[in-house]
Amino acid sequence: MLQETTEKSDDEWKKVLTPEQYYVLRKKGTERPFTGKLYYNKNKGVYTCSACGQELFSSDSKFESGTGWPSFLDVISSDRVRLLEDNSYFMHRVEVVCSRCGGHLGHVFDDGPKPTGKRYCINSVSLDFKGAEEEREEEKAES
């Protein structure tokens, strides 16, 4: 399924994102570990891109990695993210970006637990959280 894209100019992104969101999502920055608003979140629901609202990760795939950033076993659907080669800082990593808006989310590593063996290490500032109760209310409103 083809995803609708969200395109904005740099100035438009600066108007709708906080300075920290802009730094991480648009300039590929990283928030300090253990400081993110969603790092300790254990509620059931869905994690969305904080720039465009696309659903990315389920709370069912979140796990405690001890790295200081929210970590997930997998994405909701492979078409929700793009994986890009990242050779910055003299390292080889795989960058994770939102497929809708191109926002930098974090990186994925091959050192996660089973069954996927993946660790999507995602900046908390790149995410919003929609609790299970909130999802049910939205479903009711749509029907």
LINRA-V808999 format. One record per helix or strand. SS is the DSSP state (helix for helix, strand for strand). FROM is the first residue (numbers start at 1). TO is the last residue. If there is no record, write none. Layout:
ss=SS from=FROM to=TO
ss=SS from=FROM to=TO
//
This chain:
ss=helix from=10 to=16
ss=helix from=19 to=26
ss=strand from=45 to=49
ss=strand from=55 to=58
ss=helix from=59 to=61
ss=strand from=62 to=63
ss=strand from=70 to=72
ss=helix from=78 to=80
ss=strand from=81 to=86
ss=helix from=88 to=90
ss=strand from=93 to=98
ss=strand from=104 to=109
ss=strand from=119 to=122
ss=helix from=124 to=126
ss=strand from=127 to=131
ss=helix from=132 to=142
//
